[in-house]
Amino acid sequence: MATKVVMEALSPTMEEGRLVKWTKRTGDAVKTGETLAEVETDKAIMELIARADGQLLQQAVPEGATVPVGNVVAYIGAPGETVAAAGAPAATSPAAAAATPASTAPIPAPAAGSPQPVVSPPPAIANHPAAASVAAVAIAPADATRVKASPLAKRIAQDKGVDLRQILGSGPGGRVIMRDLDAAVPLPAATPAVETRAAARAPAVTTTGGAAYEDVPLTQIRKTIAKRLATSIGPIPHFFLTTEVDMERAAEARQALNQQLADQGPQAGKISFNDIVVKAVALALTRHRACNAWWQDDHIRYWNEVHLGMAVAVEDGLITPVIRNAAMKSLSQIAAESRELAQRARDRRLKPEEYTGATFSVSNLGMFDIDEFTAVINPPEAGIVAVGSIVPKPVVVDGQVTVRRRLRLTMSCDHRVIDGATGAVFLRTLKQMLENPLAMLL
């Protein structure tokens, strides 16, 4: 009898998964432990492995389909064995959604006349000197009226000078995502004369002529973010504490440390300001265990270990990889581990144990020139520190006005666990460590 392959819960909070790619095809020989498919969970892209030996008799769902945990996705059996058609599972796919009546379809069918992507480049690209390196990137019509792209992809495209209309997206619904931009080459900037002629031809009022809006299906990670926020910002009684830190000594210490690391070669990497903040937060938590805690409904769990979550922006959301035992690690260890975890997070290759179990979190938006913000607590944690940008400001030092590099930190606290004075004392310790890095050695 054929063995059913079901959609497994590949992460602790997974309720459904999107089958990204089949790595085994119908008729292929299969051994226990081999990878059958890649599945997008609510946090990462994981491998669905075989639980039996035999032949892959049938793929019950197509690539791109979303399947609830426990539903059948394939069958494994002896060569020549047949599978009953009644075993087909329920799944949501773009094709199925388009064929569903409007009253029940989760995704509307594309508007009539919508431009269809092509795989051959238009002359403007094909004749470009860099066309050989662009060949790996699928091209969409240059006159496409609507660009589907994630916010992160739009920002990266703007930084790289890439026209998103020239990229065929591989994300849900054809959205351009970050990996689609890896091989993209920026087009040469138009000359003033060309720009002037184009402006002269442009009508006074332009209309797209396309649909008035676009519905994009939720990714697994965005669904989970929505559910998590509903259990955080509403039920958790947040309050916020903000302090401003003088970062001059921290900047001097960072420069000295990076000079030493440079002598060890490029493999040694560099220390970032975020690494220094992470280290300081971890050490401060060892002195203020009341902040290193989880709310557990009928009790509070105070942790003796510091496992620090580090918020990382990924496609269509964010994820929080965890630096375990952060207080016991050196700055160079934290720097190397944070770089690796952040890259694996962006590649959607984190393992469940790498993004669960944080006792406290840090969220940094300073690289986006955000001076100050408030972060939402990630339950069951009781606190999170939001890190802004380091900005030169005129301040009074010893009665004289001088320019100093300043950083604003905002701590979000769960008032069920952390009282105002408790959070304030923690922030004071954190500020002392950042203003005098030698305090981390005490």
Stockholm file with secondary structure:
# STOCKHOLM 1.0

chainA/1-442         MATKVVMEALSPTMEEGRLVKWTKRTGDAVKTGETLAEVETDKAIMELIARADGQLLQQAVPEGATVPVGNVVAYIGAPGETVAAAGAPAATSPAAAAATPASTAPIPAPAAGSPQPVVSPPPAIANHPAAASVAAVAIAPADATRVKASPLAKRIAQDKGVDLRQILGSGPGGRVIMRDLDAAVPLPAATPAVETRAAARAPAVTTTGGAAYEDVPLTQIRKTIAKRLATSIGPIPHFFLTTEVDMERAAEARQALNQQLADQGPQAGKISFNDIVVKAVALALTRHRACNAWWQDDHIRYWNEVHLGMAVAVEDGLITPVIRNAAMKSLSQIAAESRELAQRARDRRLKPEEYTGATFSVSNLGMFDIDEFTAVINPPEAGIVAVGSIVPKPVVVDGQVTVRRRLRLTMSCDHRVIDGATGAVFLRTLKQMLENPLAMLL
#=GR chainA/1-442 SS CCEEEECCCCSTTCSEEEEEEESSCTTCEECTTCEEEEEECSSSEEEEECSSCEEEEEECSCTTCEEETTCEEEEEESTTCCCCGGGCCCCBCHHHHHHSCTTTCSSCCCCTTCCCCCSSCCHHHHTSTTHHHHTTSCCCCTTCSCCCBCHHHHHHHHHHTCCGGGCCCCSGGGCBCGGGGTTCCCCCCCCHHHHHHHHHHSCSSCCCCSCSCCCCCCCHHHHHHHHHHHTTTTTSCEEEEEEEEECHHHHHHHHHHHHHHHHTCGGGCCCCHHHHHHHHHHHHHHHCGGGSEEECSSCEEECSSCCEEECEEETTEEECCEETTGGGSCHHHHHHHHHHHHHHHHTTCCCHHHHSCCSEEEEECGGGTCCCCCCCCCTTBSEEEEEEEEEEEEEEETTEEEEEEEEEEEEEEETTTCCHHHHHHHHHHHHHHHHSGGGGGC
#=GC SS_cons         CCEEEECCCCSTTCSEEEEEEESSCTTCEECTTCEEEEEECSSSEEEEECSSCEEEEEECSCTTCEEETTCEEEEEESTTCCCCGGGCCCCBCHHHHHHSCTTTCSSCCCCTTCCCCCSSCCHHHHTSTTHHHHTTSCCCCTTCSCCCBCHHHHHHHHHHTCCGGGCCCCSGGGCBCGGGGTTCCCCCCCCHHHHHHHHHHSCSSCCCCSCSCCCCCCCHHHHHHHHHHHTTTTTSCEEEEEEEEECHHHHHHHHHHHHHHHHTCGGGCCCCHHHHHHHHHHHHHHHCGGGSEEECSSCEEECSSCCEEECEEETTEEECCEETTGGGSCHHHHHHHHHHHHHHHHTTCCCHHHHSCCSEEEEECGGGTCCCCCCCCCTTBSEEEEEEEEEEEEEEETTEEEEEEEEEEEEEEETTTCCHHHHHHHHHHHHHHHHSGGGGGC
//
